[in-house]
Amino acid sequence: MRNLLQRIFSLFIFLIILSICLPRQICAAEQKENLKLYAKAAVLMDADSGRVLYGKNPEEVLPMASTTKIMTCILALEYGNLDEEVEVSAYAASMPKVKLHVRQGEKYRLEDLLYSLMLESHNDSAVVIAEAVGGSVEGFAAMMNQKARDIGCFDTYFITPNGLDAVVNDSGKIHSTTAADLARIMAYCVTDSAQKDKFLEITRTISYDFTNVGGGRSFHCNNHNAFLGMMQEALSGKTGFTNNAGYCYVGAIESEGRTFTVALLACGWPNNRSYKWSDMKTLALYGMENYQYQELYEHKEFQDIPVLNGIAGKQGTPYEEASVSVVIEGQEEALPYLLAEQDQVEVKTKIAETLTAPVANHTEVGEVSYYLNGQLIKRYAVYTDGAVKERTFGWICRYIWEIFLP
């Protein structure tokens, strides 16, 4: 009986400790579980920092259909010539619907095809663009995959420029991404790319008219991103659908200086076309209601660090204690960060207590680190602001010589 009471008491104490140590993390998890989403995988991301603010299966690898085309567009903007006249190959003309119905041998301005790509999601236009910019579909896919790695998307694999379901036979790898990677790609398109303004101009255009080179055929494109008219905060977006991927969407919203990106994968199949709009609104509102910018940067001033066996000042004496001043990199920087009420920020400072001569100028001697919910988000190095020479036996001899034999 006594052993049973001891076990019950021990369990009671354990539960009390657990409730004290993890309350905020548990509340955050419960809050996220309350969101009801249709998508199999979904992410709400802070576009500026890349932080995932909400995730549902964020790392699950899934096909992404025509949301692929945001990568096709941004690469064409960064590496292509918008005024270039590009020719249609037989392969490009053979693409299935949805298509512009380009014909082999026709020529088009690259810029016009980007509107076709992003407004109407034409699959043939995507291939014409890829062949013009990358030399071939395979070459362009290699560029897409390299760009994905460059911006930190390591679970994404592009095979096509249009997002049609595809698989590499020898490896079994499919055309795929994760919700986290897709949201990060959109964040790159709207905040980091040197061509972000042109990307936004194209994807926000309501309708666009153009002709092929020579003017023999005319085309009219309407923007099928209905979300642009659903919320005034809507910034950009791209829809997608294939039989394997289901309905997909990647979008960006802007509100009060905050930019969020949202990625939705496998968000229903026919006849559930509207599920993606419901999920998009849910995540957009969650972000706008719960996250605000807060300034995290703390101005730091440090005491001089003693330098053992160092020469104090320019001349010094054998009896003076040497020291060196230190400064933090980016002392005037700001560190604004989107935070929710439950987020915890901790600033940790680590500076060497003493140094040993010789000490060079701009030697790293410590750091100031910022942690958000236990994860490192920013590190500032602390450097010496000056140099200290070593007090050697030879220097002492010269010092004594100068005193007694001036």
GUKE-572972 format. One record per residue (C-alpha): residue number from 1; residue in three letters; x, y, z. Coordinates in steps of 0.2 Angstrom, whole numbers, plus 5000, padded with zeros to 4 digits. Layout:
% GUKE-572972
{papa NUM, "ALA", {X, Y, Z}}
...
This chain:
% GUKE-572972
{papa 1, "MET", {5000, 5000, 5000}}
{papa 2, "ARG", {5014, 5012, 5005}}
{papa 3, "ASN", {5023, 5008, 4988}}
{papa 4, "LEU", {5007, 5012, 4978}}
{papa 5, "LEU", {5005, 5029, 4987}}
{papa 6, "GLN", {5023, 5033, 4983}}
{papa 7, "ARG", {5020, 5030, 4965}}
{papa 8, "ILE", {5004, 5040, 4964}}
{papa 9, "PHE", {5013, 5054, 4973}}
{papa 10, "SER", {5028, 5053, 4961}}
{papa 11, "LEU", {5016, 5054, 4946}}
{papa 12, "PHE", {5007, 5069, 4953}}
{papa 13, "ILE", {5023, 5078, 4955}}
{papa 14, "PHE", {5029, 5073, 4937}}
{papa 15, "LEU", {5012, 5080, 4930}}
{papa 16, "ILE", {5014, 5097, 4940}}
{papa 17, "ILE", {5032, 5099, 4933}}
{papa 18, "LEU", {5027, 5095, 4915}}
{papa 19, "SER", {5013, 5108, 4916}}
{papa 20, "ILE", {5025, 5121, 4922}}
{papa 21, "CYS", {5038, 5117, 4909}}
{papa 22, "LEU", {5027, 5116, 4893}}
{papa 23, "PRO", {5012, 5127, 4895}}
{papa 24, "ARG", {5015, 5138, 4881}}
{papa 25, "GLN", {5020, 5125, 4868}}
{papa 26, "ILE", {5005, 5115, 4872}}
{papa 27, "CYS", {4993, 5130, 4870}}
{papa 28, "ALA", {5001, 5134, 4853}}
{papa 29, "ALA", {4999, 5116, 4848}}
{papa 30, "GLU", {4980, 5116, 4853}}
{papa 31, "GLN", {4977, 5133, 4845}}
{papa 32, "LYS", {4984, 5126, 4828}}
{papa 33, "GLU", {4974, 5110, 4830}}
{papa 34, "ASN", {4958, 5121, 4830}}
{papa 35, "LEU", {4960, 5126, 4812}}
{papa 36, "LYS", {4949, 5115, 4801}}
{papa 37, "LEU", {4957, 5114, 4784}}
{papa 38, "TYR", {4952, 5103, 4768}}
{papa 39, "ALA", {4970, 5102, 4761}}
{papa 40, "LYS", {4980, 5087, 4765}}
{papa 41, "ALA", {4996, 5098, 4767}}
{papa 42, "ALA", {4996, 5117, 4771}}
{papa 43, "VAL", {5008, 5130, 4777}}
{papa 44, "LEU", {5006, 5148, 4782}}
{papa 45, "MET", {5023, 5157, 4781}}
{papa 46, "ASP", {5030, 5174, 4786}}
{papa 47, "ALA", {5037, 5178, 4769}}
{papa 48, "ASP", {5051, 5189, 4776}}
{papa 49, "SER", {5059, 5177, 4788}}
{papa 50, "GLY", {5053, 5161, 4780}}
{papa 51, "ARG", {5046, 5155, 4797}}
{papa 52, "VAL", {5032, 5143, 4796}}
{papa 53, "LEU", {5018, 5151, 4806}}
{papa 54, "TYR", {5006, 5136, 4804}}
{papa 55, "GLY", {5008, 5119, 4796}}
{papa 56, "LYS", {4998, 5104, 4792}}
{papa 57, "ASN", {5009, 5090, 4786}}
{papa 58, "PRO", {5021, 5104, 4780}}
{papa 59, "GLU", {5035, 5092, 4775}}
{papa 60, "GLU", {5024, 5079, 4766}}
{papa 61, "VAL", {5030, 5077, 4748}}
{papa 62, "LEU", {5015, 5079, 4735}}
{papa 63, "PRO", {5012, 5083, 4717}}
{papa 64, "MET", {5009, 5102, 4715}}
{papa 65, "ALA", {5001, 5104, 4698}}
{papa 66, "SER", {5001, 5121, 4690}}
{papa 67, "THR", {5007, 5130, 4705}}
{papa 68, "THR", {5024, 5124, 4697}}
{papa 69, "LYS", {5022, 5139, 4685}}
{papa 70, "ILE", {5027, 5152, 4698}}
{papa 71, "MET", {5045, 5145, 4697}}
{papa 72, "THR", {5044, 5144, 4678}}
{papa 73, "CYS", {5038, 5163, 4678}}
{papa 74, "ILE", {5052, 5169, 4690}}
{papa 75, "LEU", {5066, 5160, 4681}}
{papa 76, "ALA", {5060, 5167, 4664}}
{papa 77, "LEU", {5060, 5184, 4672}}
{papa 78, "GLU", {5077, 5182, 4679}}
{papa 79, "TYR", {5086, 5173, 4665}}
{papa 80, "GLY", {5076, 5177, 4649}}
{papa 81, "ASN", {5074, 5192, 4638}}
{papa 82, "LEU", {5056, 5198, 4638}}
{papa 83, "ASP", {5057, 5205, 4621}}
{papa 84, "GLU", {5065, 5189, 4613}}
{papa 85, "GLU", {5055, 5181, 4599}}
{papa 86, "VAL", {5054, 5163, 4603}}
{papa 87, "GLU", {5049, 5149, 4592}}
{papa 88, "VAL", {5036, 5135, 4595}}
{papa 89, "SER", {5043, 5117, 4594}}
{papa 90, "ALA", {5033, 5102, 4589}}
{papa 91, "TYR", {5034, 5096, 4607}}
{papa 92, "ALA", {5027, 5112, 4614}}
{papa 93, "ALA", {5013, 5112, 4602}}
{papa 94, "SER", {5008, 5094, 4607}}
{papa 95, "MET", {5005, 5099, 4626}}
{papa 96, "PRO", {4987, 5094, 4632}}
{papa 97, "LYS", {4974, 5106, 4638}}
{papa 98, "VAL", {4974, 5119, 4646}}
{papa 99, "LYS", {4983, 5127, 4631}}
{papa 100, "LEU", {4985, 5142, 4621}}
{papa 101, "HIS", {4985, 5131, 4605}}
{papa 102, "VAL", {5001, 5138, 4598}}
{papa 103, "ARG", {5007, 5130, 4582}}
{papa 104, "GLN", {5024, 5123, 4577}}
{papa 105, "GLY", {5035, 5136, 4569}}
{papa 106, "GLU", {5025, 5151, 4576}}
{papa 107, "LYS", {5035, 5164, 4585}}
{papa 108, "TYR", {5029, 5174, 4601}}
{papa 109, "ARG", {5037, 5187, 4612}}
{papa 110, "LEU", {5042, 5179, 4628}}
{papa 111, "GLU", {5034, 5192, 4639}}
{papa 112, "ASP", {5017, 5188, 4631}}
{papa 113, "LEU", {5019, 5170, 4634}}
{papa 114, "LEU", {5022, 5174, 4653}}
{papa 115, "TYR", {5004, 5182, 4654}}
{papa 116, "SER", {4997, 5166, 4645}}
{papa 117, "LEU", {5007, 5155, 4658}}
{papa 118, "MET", {5001, 5164, 4673}}
{papa 119, "LEU", {4984, 5171, 4669}}
{papa 120, "GLU", {4977, 5156, 4660}}
{papa 121, "SER", {4989, 5142, 4665}}
{papa 122, "HIS", {4993, 5137, 4647}}
{papa 123, "ASN", {5003, 5121, 4647}}
{papa 124, "ASP", {5010, 5124, 4629}}
{papa 125, "SER", {5016, 5141, 4633}}
{papa 126, "ALA", {5026, 5134, 4648}}
{papa 127, "VAL", {5035, 5123, 4637}}
{papa 128, "VAL", {5039, 5136, 4624}}
{papa 129, "ILE", {5046, 5147, 4638}}
{papa 130, "ALA", {5056, 5133, 4646}}
{papa 131, "GLU", {5064, 5128, 4629}}
{papa 132, "ALA", {5068, 5147, 4625}}
{papa 133, "VAL", {5076, 5150, 4642}}
{papa 134, "GLY", {5084, 5133, 4647}}
{papa 135, "GLY", {5088, 5126, 4629}}
{papa 136, "SER", {5076, 5112, 4633}}
{papa 137, "VAL", {5063, 5106, 4645}}
{papa 138, "GLU", {5077, 5095, 4654}}
{papa 139, "GLY", {5089, 5110, 4654}}
{papa 140, "PHE", {5075, 5121, 4661}}
{papa 141, "ALA", {5070, 5108, 4674}}
{papa 142, "ALA", {5089, 5108, 4680}}
{papa 143, "MET", {5088, 5127, 4682}}
{papa 144, "MET", {5072, 5125, 4692}}
{papa 145, "ASN", {5079, 5112, 4704}}
{papa 146, "GLN", {5095, 5123, 4706}}
{papa 147, "LYS", {5085, 5138, 4710}}
{papa 148, "ALA", {5074, 5128, 4723}}
{papa 149, "ARG", {5090, 5122, 4732}}
{papa 150, "ASP", {5097, 5140, 4731}}
{papa 151, "ILE", {5082, 5147, 4741}}
{papa 152, "GLY", {5082, 5132, 4753}}
{papa 153, "CYS", {5069, 5120, 4746}}
{papa 154, "PHE", {5077, 5103, 4747}}
{papa 155, "ASP", {5061, 5092, 4746}}
{papa 156, "THR", {5056, 5099, 4729}}
{papa 157, "TYR", {5059, 5090, 4712}}
{papa 158, "PHE", {5054, 5098, 4696}}
{papa 159, "ILE", {5052, 5088, 4680}}
{papa 160, "THR", {5041, 5099, 4669}}
{papa 161, "PRO", {5039, 5118, 4668}}
{papa 162, "ASN", {5020, 5116, 4668}}
{papa 163, "GLY", {5016, 5105, 4683}}
{papa 164, "LEU", {5009, 5090, 4673}}
{papa 165, "ASP", {5010, 5074, 4683}}
{papa 166, "ALA", {5027, 5066, 4678}}
{papa 167, "VAL", {5039, 5053, 4685}}
{papa 168, "VAL", {5057, 5049, 4681}}
{papa 169, "ASN", {5057, 5031, 4676}}
{papa 170, "ASP", {5074, 5026, 4682}}
{papa 171, "SER", {5073, 5034, 4699}}
{papa 172, "GLY", {5054, 5034, 4702}}
{papa 173, "LYS", {5055, 5052, 4708}}
{papa 174, "ILE", {5039, 5062, 4704}}
{papa 175, "HIS", {5036, 5080, 4700}}
{papa 176, "SER", {5033, 5086, 4718}}
{papa 177, "THR", {5036, 5098, 4732}}
{papa 178, "THR", {5030, 5101, 4750}}
{papa 179, "ALA", {5019, 5114, 4757}}
{papa 180, "ALA", {5033, 5122, 4766}}
{papa 181, "ASP", {5044, 5123, 4750}}
{papa 182, "LEU", {5030, 5129, 4739}}
{papa 183, "ALA", {5026, 5143, 4752}}
{papa 184, "ARG", {5045, 5147, 4752}}
{papa 185, "ILE", {5046, 5148, 4733}}
{papa 186, "MET", {5031, 5160, 4733}}
{papa 187, "ALA", {5040, 5171, 4746}}
{papa 188, "TYR", {5055, 5172, 4735}}
{papa 189, "CYS", {5045, 5177, 4720}}
{papa 190, "VAL", {5036, 5191, 4730}}
{papa 191, "THR", {5049, 5197, 4742}}
{papa 192, "ASP", {5067, 5192, 4737}}
{papa 193, "SER", {5069, 5191, 4718}}
{papa 194, "ALA", {5076, 5205, 4709}}
{papa 195, "GLN", {5061, 5203, 4697}}
{papa 196, "LYS", {5048, 5203, 4710}}
{papa 197, "ASP", {5039, 5219, 4704}}
{papa 198, "LYS", {5037, 5211, 4686}}
{papa 199, "PHE", {5031, 5195, 4694}}
{papa 200, "LEU", {5018, 5204, 4704}}
{papa 201, "GLU", {5013, 5215, 4689}}
{papa 202, "ILE", {5010, 5199, 4678}}
{papa 203, "THR", {5001, 5189, 4691}}
{papa 204, "ARG", {4990, 5204, 4697}}
{papa 205, "THR", {4984, 5208, 4679}}
{papa 206, "ILE", {4966, 5205, 4676}}
{papa 207, "SER", {4966, 5202, 4657}}
{papa 208, "TYR", {4979, 5203, 4644}}
{papa 209, "ASP", {4978, 5204, 4625}}
{papa 210, "PHE", {4992, 5200, 4612}}
{papa 211, "THR", {4996, 5192, 4595}}
{papa 212, "ASN", {5009, 5181, 4588}}
{papa 213, "VAL", {5024, 5189, 4580}}
{papa 214, "GLY", {5017, 5195, 4563}}
{papa 215, "GLY", {5000, 5198, 4570}}
{papa 216, "GLY", {4992, 5184, 4561}}
{papa 217, "ARG", {4983, 5177, 4577}}
{papa 218, "SER", {4976, 5186, 4592}}
{papa 219, "PHE", {4974, 5180, 4610}}
{papa 220, "HIS", {4964, 5186, 4625}}
{papa 221, "CYS", {4969, 5180, 4643}}
{papa 222, "ASN", {4959, 5182, 4659}}
{papa 223, "ASN", {4966, 5179, 4676}}
{papa 224, "HIS", {4959, 5164, 4684}}
{papa 225, "ASN", {4966, 5168, 4701}}
{papa 226, "ALA", {4949, 5172, 4709}}
{papa 227, "PHE", {4956, 5175, 4726}}
{papa 228, "LEU", {4962, 5192, 4720}}
{papa 229, "GLY", {4944, 5198, 4721}}
{papa 230, "MET", {4940, 5189, 4737}}
{papa 231, "MET", {4951, 5198, 4749}}
{papa 232, "GLN", {4958, 5216, 4748}}
{papa 233, "GLU", {4974, 5210, 4755}}
{papa 234, "ALA", {4977, 5197, 4741}}
{papa 235, "LEU", {4994, 5200, 4733}}
{papa 236, "SER", {4997, 5186, 4721}}
{papa 237, "GLY", {4993, 5168, 4718}}
{papa 238, "LYS", {4992, 5153, 4706}}
{papa 239, "THR", {4980, 5139, 4705}}
{papa 240, "GLY", {4983, 5121, 4700}}
{papa 241, "PHE", {4975, 5104, 4696}}
{papa 242, "THR", {4979, 5087, 4690}}
{papa 243, "ASN", {4971, 5070, 4694}}
{papa 244, "ASN", {4985, 5065, 4705}}
{papa 245, "ALA", {4988, 5082, 4713}}
{papa 246, "GLY", {4970, 5087, 4716}}
{papa 247, "TYR", {4966, 5106, 4718}}
{papa 248, "CYS", {4981, 5116, 4724}}
{papa 249, "TYR", {4985, 5134, 4727}}
{papa 250, "VAL", {4999, 5145, 4732}}
{papa 251, "GLY", {4996, 5163, 4736}}
{papa 252, "ALA", {5002, 5179, 4745}}
{papa 253, "ILE", {4994, 5192, 4755}}
{papa 254, "GLU", {4999, 5209, 4762}}
{papa 255, "SER", {4992, 5217, 4777}}
{papa 256, "GLU", {4999, 5232, 4787}}
{papa 257, "GLY", {5017, 5229, 4782}}
{papa 258, "ARG", {5016, 5210, 4784}}
{papa 259, "THR", {5018, 5198, 4769}}
{papa 260, "PHE", {5011, 5180, 4771}}
{papa 261, "THR", {5012, 5166, 4759}}
{papa 262, "VAL", {5001, 5151, 4759}}
{papa 263, "ALA", {5003, 5134, 4751}}
{papa 264, "LEU", {4989, 5121, 4749}}
{papa 265, "LEU", {4992, 5104, 4742}}
{papa 266, "ALA", {4978, 5091, 4738}}
{papa 267, "CYS", {4965, 5102, 4743}}
{papa 268, "GLY", {4950, 5092, 4737}}
{papa 269, "TRP", {4945, 5084, 4720}}
{papa 270, "PRO", {4930, 5088, 4709}}
{papa 271, "ASN", {4918, 5094, 4713}}
{papa 272, "ASN", {4926, 5103, 4728}}
{papa 273, "ARG", {4935, 5117, 4718}}
{papa 274, "SER", {4930, 5130, 4731}}
{papa 275, "TYR", {4939, 5121, 4746}}
{papa 276, "LYS", {4955, 5130, 4742}}
{papa 277, "TRP", {4947, 5147, 4744}}
{papa 278, "SER", {4940, 5142, 4761}}
{papa 279, "ASP", {4957, 5136, 4767}}
{papa 280, "MET", {4966, 5151, 4760}}
{papa 281, "LYS", {4954, 5163, 4769}}
{papa 282, "THR", {4956, 5153, 4785}}
{papa 283, "LEU", {4975, 5154, 4785}}
{papa 284, "ALA", {4975, 5172, 4779}}
{papa 285, "LEU", {4964, 5177, 4793}}
{papa 286, "TYR", {4974, 5167, 4806}}
{papa 287, "GLY", {4990, 5175, 4801}}
{papa 288, "MET", {4983, 5193, 4801}}
{papa 289, "GLU", {4974, 5191, 4818}}
{papa 290, "ASN", {4988, 5182, 4827}}
{papa 291, "TYR", {5004, 5189, 4821}}
{papa 292, "GLN", {5011, 5207, 4823}}
{papa 293, "TYR", {5029, 5214, 4821}}
{papa 294, "GLN", {5039, 5216, 4836}}
{papa 295, "GLU", {5056, 5224, 4838}}
{papa 296, "LEU", {5068, 5211, 4845}}
{papa 297, "TYR", {5085, 5220, 4844}}
{papa 298, "GLU", {5093, 5225, 4860}}
{papa 299, "HIS", {5107, 5238, 4860}}
{papa 300, "LYS", {5122, 5230, 4869}}
{papa 301, "GLU", {5137, 5239, 4877}}
{papa 302, "PHE", {5152, 5228, 4883}}
{papa 303, "GLN", {5166, 5231, 4896}}
{papa 304, "ASP", {5183, 5230, 4889}}
{papa 305, "ILE", {5191, 5213, 4890}}
{papa 306, "PRO", {5207, 5210, 4900}}
{papa 307, "VAL", {5222, 5204, 4889}}
{papa 308, "LEU", {5234, 5193, 4898}}
{papa 309, "ASN", {5252, 5197, 4895}}
{papa 310, "GLY", {5248, 5212, 4884}}
{papa 311, "ILE", {5255, 5229, 4881}}
{papa 312, "ALA", {5243, 5242, 4888}}
{papa 313, "GLY", {5240, 5257, 4876}}
{papa 314, "LYS", {5253, 5262, 4862}}
{papa 315, "GLN", {5268, 5261, 4874}}
{papa 316, "GLY", {5263, 5254, 4891}}
{papa 317, "THR", {5273, 5248, 4905}}
{papa 318, "PRO", {5277, 5230, 4912}}
{papa 319, "TYR", {5265, 5234, 4927}}
{papa 320, "GLU", {5250, 5240, 4917}}
{papa 321, "GLU", {5235, 5228, 4914}}
{papa 322, "ALA", {5231, 5228, 4895}}
{papa 323, "SER", {5213, 5227, 4889}}
{papa 324, "VAL", {5204, 5228, 4872}}
{papa 325, "SER", {5186, 5236, 4868}}
{papa 326, "VAL", {5174, 5225, 4859}}
{papa 327, "VAL", {5159, 5229, 4848}}
{papa 328, "ILE", {5144, 5220, 4841}}
{papa 329, "GLU", {5142, 5218, 4822}}
{papa 330, "GLY", {5127, 5228, 4815}}
{papa 331, "GLN", {5125, 5238, 4831}}
{papa 332, "GLU", {5113, 5249, 4823}}
{papa 333, "GLU", {5103, 5235, 4815}}
{papa 334, "ALA", {5084, 5232, 4818}}
{papa 335, "LEU", {5077, 5215, 4820}}
{papa 336, "PRO", {5058, 5216, 4818}}
{papa 337, "TYR", {5050, 5199, 4819}}
{papa 338, "LEU", {5032, 5193, 4817}}
{papa 339, "LEU", {5026, 5186, 4834}}
{papa 340, "ALA", {5011, 5179, 4841}}
{papa 341, "GLU", {5006, 5181, 4859}}
{papa 342, "GLN", {5012, 5164, 4864}}
{papa 343, "ASP", {5029, 5166, 4856}}
{papa 344, "GLN", {5044, 5166, 4868}}
{papa 345, "VAL", {5060, 5176, 4864}}
{papa 346, "GLU", {5076, 5174, 4873}}
{papa 347, "VAL", {5093, 5184, 4870}}
{papa 348, "LYS", {5109, 5175, 4875}}
{papa 349, "THR", {5126, 5184, 4877}}
{papa 350, "LYS", {5142, 5175, 4877}}
{papa 351, "ILE", {5158, 5185, 4878}}
{papa 352, "ALA", {5176, 5179, 4882}}
{papa 353, "GLU", {5181, 5184, 4900}}
{papa 354, "THR", {5199, 5186, 4896}}
{papa 355, "LEU", {5211, 5186, 4881}}
{papa 356, "THR", {5229, 5181, 4879}}
{papa 357, "ALA", {5241, 5193, 4869}}
{papa 358, "PRO", {5244, 5195, 4855}}
{papa 359, "VAL", {5226, 5200, 4850}}
{papa 360, "ALA", {5222, 5206, 4832}}
{papa 361, "ASN", {5209, 5219, 4828}}
{papa 362, "HIS", {5192, 5212, 4823}}
{papa 363, "THR", {5195, 5196, 4831}}
{papa 364, "GLU", {5178, 5187, 4836}}
{papa 365, "VAL", {5177, 5185, 4854}}
{papa 366, "GLY", {5159, 5181, 4857}}
{papa 367, "GLU", {5141, 5182, 4851}}
{papa 368, "VAL", {5124, 5188, 4855}}
{papa 369, "SER", {5110, 5176, 4850}}
{papa 370, "TYR", {5092, 5178, 4848}}
{papa 371, "TYR", {5081, 5162, 4851}}
{papa 372, "LEU", {5062, 5161, 4846}}
{papa 373, "ASN", {5053, 5147, 4855}}
{papa 374, "GLY", {5070, 5138, 4858}}
{papa 375, "GLN", {5076, 5140, 4840}}
{papa 376, "LEU", {5090, 5151, 4835}}
{papa 377, "ILE", {5084, 5165, 4823}}
{papa 378, "LYS", {5098, 5177, 4823}}
{papa 379, "ARG", {5117, 5178, 4828}}
{papa 380, "TYR", {5127, 5193, 4830}}
{papa 381, "ALA", {5146, 5191, 4832}}
{papa 382, "VAL", {5156, 5202, 4844}}
{papa 383, "TYR", {5173, 5208, 4838}}
{papa 384, "THR", {5188, 5216, 4846}}
{papa 385, "ASP", {5189, 5235, 4842}}
{papa 386, "GLY", {5208, 5237, 4842}}
{papa 387, "ALA", {5224, 5226, 4843}}
{papa 388, "VAL", {5235, 5222, 4858}}
{papa 389, "LYS", {5253, 5217, 4856}}
{papa 390, "GLU", {5261, 5203, 4866}}
{papa 391, "ARG", {5273, 5208, 4881}}
{papa 392, "THR", {5288, 5198, 4876}}
{papa 393, "PHE", {5305, 5196, 4885}}
{papa 394, "GLY", {5313, 5206, 4871}}
{papa 395, "TRP", {5300, 5220, 4874}}
{papa 396, "ILE", {5304, 5220, 4892}}
{papa 397, "CYS", {5322, 5221, 4889}}
{papa 398, "ARG", {5320, 5236, 4877}}
{papa 399, "TYR", {5309, 5245, 4890}}
{papa 400, "ILE", {5322, 5243, 4903}}
{papa 401, "TRP", {5336, 5248, 4891}}
{papa 402, "GLU", {5326, 5264, 4887}}
{papa 403, "ILE", {5324, 5269, 4906}}
{papa 404, "PHE", {5342, 5267, 4911}}
{papa 405, "LEU", {5351, 5271, 4895}}
{papa 406, "PRO", {5341, 5285, 4887}}
